[in-house]
Amino acid sequence: MNQLLPLIVASPLLGAALLVATGRRLRRIVAETVGCAVAAGTAGLAVYLLVASPSSRPLVEWAGGWTPRHGHSVGIVLVGDRIALGLATLISLLVVAVLAYSWRYFEEPPQQQTGTFPALVLLFQAGMCGFVLTGDLFNAFVFFELMSVVAYALTGYRVEEAKAVQGALTFGVVNSLGAYVTLTGLVLLYARTGELGMRQIGARLDARGGPDALVLVAFALVLTGLLVKAAAVPFHFWLPDAHAVAPTPVCMLLSGVMVELGVYGVGRVYWTVFAGPGGVASSDAERALVTLGTASALVGAVMCWQQRHLKRLLAYSTVAHTGLFLVGLGLLGPDSTTGIALYVLAHAGVKAALFACVGILLDRYGSVDEHELHGRARRLPLVAGLFAAGGLALAGLPPFGTALGKALTEEAAGTPLTVLFVGVSALTGGAVLRVAAGVFGGWGPRPVGDETYETHGEREKPETSGTFGRVPDTMVAVPAVLLLGGLVVGVVPAVATQVGLAVDEALPGTASFAPEWTTTGVLLGLLSAALAAAVGTYAALRPPGATARDWTAPLRRLHSGHIGDYVAWLLVGMALLGALTFPGYLAS
């Protein structure tokens, strides 16, 4: 069974190669069918290994038979524990959903050959699956870069549009710098330990005794690259710019799973490499992750509320929820770790569904601008219901899985952080419900906003050959299924139990085996959902100009769109991460 692990990565790579090699001779429907079949086959393989693999130990496969000799290894190792296989399953299923959503509607640019888009999506799938399955840091970097390069291409897929090229360039520069920083940290760890395997590095560090400055610098450098991928503040600036120009199916992958992999990488690297006596003290790691997570949650929620460009609105909500994920991860407790795993699982389906609904608006009306779309989507009641349900799920309404994950984390967090979780969930969910009330319901007067700082979504180019009068069934079915998946996470107890077991297997001693609903968790979920409905309704119905927003102007100015500014903030983030990590070492 171990020998099947590499196929999870190899299958989409081979499928992409086939599409590129035969693209000029294939009809579009054939190319799209091949892409869907390969993605679905990979998903099926991941599910099979997840179900059939022994629960006592993870699957381990050394590619090419390059097994360790005398305690040292130079080979490529894939580790199929349940959390890695679960994430590979999530990635593959979301890729299937994206390709099904794009079925026969997504208009490829004239300069692209048939099958280019599904080939790139399959490459993206291979990079993400490889990242979660790899057992050594260097190959994590390799798959990290494969994922990033393909994401650049997908973000700037509309190369004939200047703004698409600019957004992709911003994405590419910031993420490449993050990757180089990670590689530098990896070099430091290799110089100190002579190992690349995560567990081997951790064991060598622990054997040396307490940490030193080199180990802490390596920790800060490696985490910087992962936090760039996770779009945590102040590394987040690339994310809204990329989402604003990327095709809708790409946004579904970026916010649905790629950003979450950055959070997964932070947890995996800390617990496997740095959690021992030779690594970083838990108090220092908690301080760093909770501080950056809180900043991300607050900045993301405020900026989400300010947006009228719907893709940017959802992108900033991703930043906010990434912050909540980092806070829960930083608590380093059993309930919070399992809660965040459930939160991420359900959030992937909910956020991808919301982007799918925005794509319907774009291709139906040629706009993603909240003001310009006001009242125009009254004839899409099913899409309206899906969009509103997604907003309530973001707000943490029980019994969605987002609410269960949020409740478990709140219970472990204590009162101050619980207030943060409730407030951020209410504000991001309320922003989505405000859009639902105005765009689909036509509630209140047409909104007006500050023209100086806001990015509009008017006169966007549809992703079809022209706006269509009838929404294809696949474009509605996909977000419905994704939202149903988010609901299943919270409703089916077996899902939560298996997630708890998977987290405990990957990070021993950190997970709760029987996560379940509590009265307090349900009440807090209802509270955040009620607050979201209240603020969303008030914002939709308020008179034009009734609320001043000058206090947010400095924050909005920081999101300048200039690459140089974003690079400077990346350096600030590195310094901040180091400052948060070193106090415990200096005190000792």
Summary of the structure (lengths in Angstrom):
residues: 588
radius of gyration: 22.5
end to end distance: 47.0
largest distance: 73.7
contacts: 2333
relative contact order: 0.10
helix: 72%
strand: 3%
